[in-house]
């Protein structure tokens, strides 16, 4: 992908299938501060208006305006820039998902750029991609798939017996979380870490800011896709969307099967399970509400079997499939800094400025910055040689025949997903394999 990194089609593919594949939403109306109009993009919409394409479901928006405002609570590295950008994407007549407009400052047409193939447009895409890469690393990856899993892991080991069915269900998917997070907090997150100078935004400030508005629902990927208007059947080449729904369905069926084996009386069994409710109460109050009393959508106790099923599906889905999707593609997508820079060293340009390669190179990460983030994404994208993958049950926690049958069905369902993905990828110029079950570790290990 390095050889065509500057193409609009590749920028669109990054949005769909890169490490932050939920960075966009269907555009139903333009924000008041996004000043693009029909005249700006007339030659890009095949004679249609923005409103017509919105109504046809062909426009999508990636808006970083709020989070990257200077008063948002984020801490910028000295001399670093990460613009409060907004990007507009279009499903064109060739069924390609491409960017058509980027605005680097709100409510200011001087910072509005349209897809004209110029160096101004290329630089605008770089500033936009810097927004994506910083939010991906500290929020989509570290916060949502690492940090958010830790309270569930710590509370599980504290509150549940090893004989408890939910312990047996979740242990393979939480057992490594605390150890890898401890390493991240010492090696990656501090402001003086070996990679910190290569990113625009301080990690702690980003996580602290987003934690204020975090809710458990954010981790429910099918719900998030629906909320953002992202229907994979209507977005060409949105392989992440197709695959995450397929794997999530397997996990959902598996969890429901296991829990129905043990909670035979349904809701009443769940309500009366002291260990179970001690666990979720500690997750809610010690793990989430410690700062302001807000449990972030985590219940104080379970009131139904279905609520327990949904909760466990989110934990397993996040620690396995979603982590695989946002982590293991980092080297593939971020290894060439001009394609996805983590830091910009000059303020964003205006559309009346003359842009040449000298200005572009001064804006991009320098050698030390680029080497730091390239080393980071290289190490994060490597699988462990002792990895256990989704559907592997090397530790035999369940011994009941009914539970073993559920596990066997889970493995069979995942094999169907694997075959579907591999058959599809064989026909693609640019395959997507990050949600192939053979490449989804059971737990967050890196």
Protein Blocks (a to p, Z undefined) as FASTA:
>chain_A
ZZmmmpmklmmmmmmmmmblmlbccdfbdcfklccdfklmmmmnnopafklmmmnopacc
ddfklmmpcklopacdehiacddddddddddfkopacdfbdcfbghiaklgccdehpakl
mmmmmmmmmmmmmmmmmmmmmmmmmmmmmmmmmmmmmmpcfkbmklmmmmmmmmmmmmmm
mmmmmmmmpmkbmklmmpfbdfklmmmmmmmmgcfklmmmklmmmmnopafklmghilkl
mmmmmmmmmmmmmmmmmmmmmmmnlmmmmmmmmklmmmmmmmmmmmmmmmnopaghpafb
dfbfklmmmmmmmmmmmmmmmmmmmmmmmmmmmmpmklmccbdfbdcddfkbccdfklmm
mmmccfklmmmmmmmmmmmmpccfkbccehiafbafbfcfklmmmmmmmmmmmmmmmmmm
mmmmmmpfbdcfklgfklccfbdfZZ
